[in-house]
Amino acid sequence: LLTENPESINGLLSLSEYYQSKGDMYAFLLTLERLFAVDDFPVANKVAVFNEITGDRDFYRNYLPQINSLVLELITRYPEEYAVIEAYGGHLIAIGETEHALLVFKSQLEKPHPNIEVYNSILEIEAYLQRPDSVAKYTLSALDDFKDDADIVADILLRRGSALQYMERWDEALKTFRQGLKSAPTDSLKSVFAGAAGDLHHLRGESRKAFSYYEKALKYDADNAMTLNNYAYFLSEQDMKLQKALEMSERSNALSKSNPTYLDTQAWILYKLGRPAEAKPLMQQALSLDRSGSAVLLLHYGDILDALGDRFMATTYWKRAKAAGYNAAEIDKRIDKK
């Protein structure tokens, strides 16, 4: 086929599969480059092939120059195809050129009726770069462009509210969450917004308002795992309604298994209820799953061990919590206690 027609799609596909089966990846990728240069091979198929081969991070790293040639072939031939632009932007991010990728996506906003995926890419990059002011800016533009799509509006309002909260523009964030609560098209989304408003009120030290929003969130969705956990933990911190807190925490762990934060909450409530022996294995599991080096988890485990009479190991974990950044005065108070 290739002898008769060097641009035979079937011939190039067969040849690429042959090289791939033999493990000759250089020849495989060179053949794909020839295939990508064939106009009759649909762009959607080219993008699908590119996305498939770049899904393996090790392969991506080992054959980066060849993959770079492929994506440049795509973006040169199809500069207006959003699927190609998305693949090109993803490639730039993968090779560490995040700001370049951001410019590529932002350039799409100059066109009429930009794709929501353009906004999503911009917002995700800006959030990754920890630029909440930019997130707030582009969410406003997105809300204007997609004001008639309730599902998109809900997602954008969540992103906007989170960015405003991060900047401690709490009144604006609360207004945004309330707007989402009012306009969200489903009960599950209303629950998310109510839970977010509850979390914000807690940050402001307004426990009564926080708990009121948590109750509202659970009326909309009794299985909102994050709200169940947060409500339970904040109740335990105030030594309030511990049995109710335990039931909510157990439910959150049933809904979201192997979550170290949720396991910590349940263990901490059991500790507060005077049941440290039951708390210990849960806290051990939480610590084994935690990848953040949480000082709070270390502190809690120290308190649980202390309640079980293991002063030596309790002190060890308190010191680890101190090293991880927990309040030194609080740690020293525990260690010095006779």
C-alpha positions as CSV (number, residue, x, y, z in Angstrom):
1,L,0.0,0.0,0.0
2,L,2.7,2.5,0.9
3,T,4.7,1.6,-2.2
4,E,1.8,2.5,-4.4
5,N,0.6,5.4,-2.2
6,P,3.0,6.9,0.5
7,E,0.0,8.6,2.0
8,S,-2.2,5.6,2.4
9,I,-3.9,5.9,5.7
10,N,-4.4,2.2,6.1
11,G,-0.8,1.5,5.1
12,L,0.6,4.0,7.6
13,L,-1.7,2.7,10.4
14,S,-0.6,-0.9,9.7
15,L,3.0,0.2,9.7
16,S,2.7,2.1,12.9
17,E,1.0,-0.9,14.6
18,Y,3.8,-3.2,13.3
19,Y,6.6,-1.0,14.8
20,Q,4.6,-0.6,18.0
21,S,4.2,-4.4,18.3
22,K,8.0,-4.8,17.8
23,G,8.8,-2.2,20.4
24,D,10.5,0.1,17.9
25,M,9.1,3.3,19.3
26,Y,11.2,5.6,17.3
27,A,10.0,4.1,14.0
28,F,6.4,4.0,15.5
29,L,6.5,7.7,16.2
30,L,8.1,8.7,12.9
31,T,5.3,6.8,11.2
32,L,2.7,8.6,13.2
33,E,4.3,11.9,12.1
34,R,3.9,10.8,8.5
35,L,0.2,9.9,9.3
36,F,-0.4,13.2,10.9
37,A,0.7,15.0,7.7
38,V,-2.0,13.2,5.7
39,D,-4.9,15.6,5.2
40,D,-7.5,12.9,4.6
41,F,-6.8,11.4,8.1
42,P,-9.5,13.2,10.2
43,V,-8.2,15.6,12.8
44,A,-10.3,14.0,15.5
45,N,-8.5,10.7,14.9
46,K,-5.1,12.4,15.0
47,V,-6.0,14.0,18.4
48,A,-7.3,10.7,19.7
49,V,-4.1,8.9,18.7
50,F,-2.0,11.7,20.3
51,N,-4.0,11.6,23.5
52,E,-3.7,7.8,23.7
53,I,0.1,7.7,23.4
54,T,0.7,10.6,25.8
55,G,-1.4,9.1,28.5
56,D,1.6,7.1,29.7
57,R,3.8,9.5,31.6
58,D,7.0,7.3,31.3
59,F,6.5,7.0,27.5
60,Y,5.9,10.8,27.3
61,R,9.2,11.5,29.1
62,N,11.3,9.0,27.2
63,Y,10.1,10.2,23.7
64,L,9.6,13.9,24.4
65,P,11.3,15.2,21.2
66,Q,9.2,12.9,19.0
67,I,6.0,13.8,20.8
68,N,6.9,17.5,20.5
69,S,7.2,17.0,16.7
70,L,3.7,15.4,16.6
71,V,2.0,18.2,18.5
72,L,3.7,20.9,16.5
73,E,2.5,19.1,13.4
74,L,-1.1,19.3,14.8
75,I,-1.1,22.9,15.9
76,T,0.5,24.0,12.6
77,R,-2.1,22.3,10.5
78,Y,-5.1,23.0,12.7
79,P,-4.6,26.2,14.7
80,E,-8.3,26.8,15.0
81,E,-9.4,23.3,16.2
82,Y,-10.1,23.5,19.9
83,A,-9.3,19.8,20.4
84,V,-5.8,20.5,19.0
85,I,-5.4,23.6,21.0
86,E,-6.3,21.6,24.1
87,A,-3.7,18.9,23.3
88,Y,-1.1,21.6,22.6
89,G,-1.9,23.4,25.9
90,G,-1.7,20.1,27.8
91,H,1.7,19.4,26.2
92,L,3.0,22.8,27.2
93,I,1.9,22.1,30.8
94,A,3.5,18.7,30.7
95,I,6.9,20.2,29.7
96,G,6.7,22.9,32.3
97,E,5.7,25.8,30.1
98,T,2.6,26.6,32.1
99,E,2.6,30.3,31.4
100,H,2.8,29.7,27.7
101,A,-0.1,27.3,27.9
102,L,-2.1,29.9,29.8
103,L,-1.5,32.4,27.0
104,V,-2.6,29.8,24.4
105,F,-5.9,29.3,26.3
106,K,-6.4,33.0,27.0
107,S,-6.0,33.8,23.3
108,Q,-9.2,31.7,22.7
109,L,-11.2,34.3,24.7
110,E,-10.7,36.8,21.9
111,K,-12.9,34.7,19.7
112,P,-16.7,35.0,19.8
113,H,-18.5,32.4,22.0
114,P,-15.5,30.8,23.7
115,N,-15.8,27.1,24.7
116,I,-16.4,26.6,28.5
117,E,-13.4,24.3,28.4
118,V,-11.3,27.3,27.6
119,Y,-12.4,28.9,30.8
120,N,-12.0,25.7,32.8
121,S,-8.4,25.4,31.5
122,I,-7.6,29.0,32.4
123,L,-9.2,28.7,35.9
124,E,-7.4,25.5,36.7
125,I,-4.0,26.9,35.7
126,E,-4.6,30.2,37.5
127,A,-5.6,28.2,40.6
128,Y,-2.6,25.9,40.3
129,L,-0.4,29.0,40.1
130,Q,-2.1,30.3,43.3
131,R,-3.5,33.5,41.7
132,P,-6.9,33.7,43.1
133,D,-7.3,37.3,41.9
134,S,-7.1,36.0,38.3
135,V,-9.5,33.2,39.1
136,A,-12.0,35.8,40.4
137,K,-11.5,37.9,37.3
138,Y,-12.1,35.1,34.8
139,T,-15.0,33.7,36.7
140,L,-16.8,37.0,36.2
141,S,-16.2,36.8,32.4
142,A,-17.4,33.2,32.4
143,L,-20.5,34.0,34.3
144,D,-21.4,36.6,31.7
145,D,-20.7,34.3,28.8
146,F,-22.7,31.3,30.2
147,K,-25.4,33.0,32.3
148,D,-28.1,30.9,30.7
149,D,-26.6,27.6,31.6
150,A,-27.5,26.7,35.2
151,D,-25.0,23.8,35.5
152,I,-22.1,25.9,34.2
153,V,-23.1,28.9,36.4
154,A,-23.1,26.7,39.5
155,D,-19.6,25.4,38.8
156,I,-18.2,28.8,38.1
157,L,-19.8,30.2,41.2
158,L,-18.1,27.5,43.3
159,R,-14.7,28.4,41.8
160,R,-15.4,32.1,42.3
161,G,-16.5,31.7,45.9
162,S,-13.4,29.6,46.7
163,A,-11.1,32.1,45.2
164,L,-12.7,35.0,47.1
165,Q,-12.6,33.0,50.3
166,Y,-8.9,32.3,49.8
167,M,-8.3,36.0,49.5
168,E,-10.3,36.5,52.7
169,R,-12.8,38.6,50.8
170,W,-15.3,36.8,53.0
171,D,-18.4,39.0,52.4
172,E,-18.1,38.6,48.7
173,A,-17.4,34.9,49.0
174,L,-20.5,34.4,51.2
175,K,-22.6,36.4,48.7
176,T,-21.4,34.1,45.9
177,F,-22.2,30.9,47.8
178,R,-25.6,32.3,48.7
179,Q,-26.2,33.1,45.0
180,G,-25.2,29.5,44.1
181,L,-27.5,28.2,46.8
182,K,-30.4,30.1,45.3
183,S,-29.7,29.3,41.6
184,A,-28.3,25.8,41.7
185,P,-30.4,23.4,39.6
186,T,-30.2,20.3,41.8
187,D,-30.5,19.5,45.5
188,S,-27.0,18.0,45.5
189,L,-25.5,21.3,44.2
190,K,-27.6,23.3,46.7
191,S,-26.1,21.1,49.4
192,V,-22.6,21.9,48.2
193,F,-23.2,25.6,48.3
194,A,-24.8,25.5,51.7
195,G,-21.9,23.5,53.0
196,A,-19.4,26.0,51.6
197,A,-21.3,28.8,53.3
198,G,-21.2,26.9,56.5
199,D,-17.4,26.4,56.2
200,L,-17.0,30.1,55.6
201,H,-19.1,31.1,58.7
202,H,-16.9,28.7,60.7
203,L,-13.8,30.4,59.5
204,R,-15.3,33.7,60.7
205,G,-15.9,32.2,64.1
206,E,-19.7,32.2,63.6
207,S,-20.5,28.7,64.8
208,R,-24.3,29.2,65.1
209,K,-24.6,30.3,61.5
210,A,-22.2,27.6,60.3
211,F,-24.2,24.9,62.0
212,S,-27.4,26.3,60.5
213,Y,-26.0,26.1,57.0
214,Y,-24.7,22.6,57.7
215,E,-28.2,21.5,58.7
216,K,-29.6,23.1,55.5
217,A,-26.9,21.3,53.4
218,L,-27.8,17.9,54.9
219,K,-31.5,18.6,54.2
220,Y,-30.7,19.0,50.6
221,D,-28.4,16.0,50.5
222,A,-28.1,13.7,53.6
223,D,-25.1,12.0,52.0
224,N,-22.9,15.1,51.5
225,A,-19.7,13.5,52.9
226,M,-17.7,16.7,53.3
227,T,-20.4,18.5,55.2
228,L,-21.0,15.5,57.4
229,N,-17.4,15.4,58.3
230,N,-16.9,19.1,58.8
231,Y,-20.1,19.5,60.9
232,A,-19.1,16.5,63.0
233,Y,-15.6,17.8,63.6
234,F,-16.6,21.3,64.5
235,L,-19.2,19.9,67.0
236,S,-16.5,17.8,68.6
237,E,-14.2,20.8,68.9
238,Q,-16.9,22.5,71.0
239,D,-17.8,19.3,72.9
240,M,-21.3,19.6,71.5
241,K,-23.7,16.8,70.6
242,L,-20.9,14.2,70.4
243,Q,-23.2,11.3,69.7
244,K,-24.8,13.1,66.8
245,A,-21.3,14.0,65.6
246,L,-20.1,10.4,65.8
247,E,-23.1,9.2,63.7
248,M,-22.4,11.9,61.1
249,S,-18.7,11.0,61.0
250,E,-19.4,7.3,60.7
251,R,-21.6,8.1,57.7
252,S,-19.0,10.3,56.0
253,N,-16.4,7.5,56.3
254,A,-18.9,5.0,54.9
255,L,-19.4,7.3,51.9
256,S,-15.8,8.2,51.4
257,K,-13.5,5.3,52.4
258,S,-9.8,5.7,53.2
259,N,-10.0,9.5,53.7
260,P,-7.5,10.3,56.4
261,T,-9.2,13.6,57.4
262,Y,-12.5,11.8,57.9
263,L,-10.9,9.0,59.8
264,D,-9.2,11.5,62.0
265,T,-12.6,13.1,62.8
266,Q,-14.2,9.8,63.8
267,A,-11.2,8.9,66.0
268,W,-11.2,12.4,67.6
269,I,-14.9,12.1,68.4
270,L,-14.4,8.7,70.0
271,Y,-11.5,10.2,72.0
272,K,-13.8,13.0,73.2
273,L,-16.4,10.4,74.1
274,G,-13.9,8.7,76.4
275,R,-13.3,5.8,74.0
276,P,-9.6,6.1,73.1
277,A,-9.1,2.3,72.6
278,E,-11.6,2.5,69.7
279,A,-10.1,5.7,68.4
280,K,-6.5,4.3,68.2
281,P,-6.8,2.0,65.2
282,L,-8.8,4.6,63.3
283,M,-6.1,7.2,63.9
284,Q,-3.4,4.7,63.0
285,Q,-5.2,4.2,59.7
286,A,-5.5,7.9,59.2
287,L,-1.8,8.4,59.7
288,S,-0.9,5.6,57.3
289,L,-3.0,7.2,54.6
290,D,-2.1,10.8,55.2
291,R,0.4,12.2,52.7
292,S,0.4,15.8,53.9
293,G,2.3,15.3,57.2
294,S,-0.6,16.8,59.0
295,A,0.4,18.2,62.4
296,V,-3.2,17.9,63.6
297,L,-3.3,14.2,63.0
298,L,0.0,13.7,64.9
299,L,-1.3,15.8,67.8
300,H,-4.5,13.8,68.0
301,Y,-2.7,10.5,68.0
302,G,-0.5,11.8,70.8
303,D,-3.6,12.7,72.8
304,I,-5.2,9.3,72.2
305,L,-2.0,7.5,73.3
306,D,-1.8,9.6,76.4
307,A,-5.4,8.7,77.3
308,L,-4.4,5.1,76.9
309,G,-1.5,5.6,79.4
310,D,1.3,5.4,76.8
311,R,3.1,8.6,77.8
312,F,6.4,7.9,76.1
313,M,4.8,7.4,72.6
314,A,2.4,10.2,73.2
315,T,5.3,12.5,73.8
316,T,7.0,11.2,70.6
317,Y,4.0,12.1,68.5
318,W,3.5,15.5,70.2
319,K,7.1,16.3,69.3
320,R,6.5,15.3,65.8
321,A,3.4,17.5,65.7
322,K,5.5,20.4,66.9
323,A,8.1,19.8,64.3
324,A,5.3,19.7,61.7
325,G,4.2,23.2,62.7
326,Y,1.6,22.8,65.4
327,N,1.5,25.5,68.1
328,A,4.6,25.0,70.2
329,A,3.0,26.4,73.4
330,E,0.1,23.9,73.1
331,I,2.6,21.0,72.6
332,D,4.8,22.1,75.5
333,K,1.8,22.3,77.8
334,R,0.9,18.7,77.0
335,I,4.5,17.5,77.5
336,D,5.0,19.4,80.8
337,K,1.7,18.2,82.2
338,K,2.3,15.8,85.1
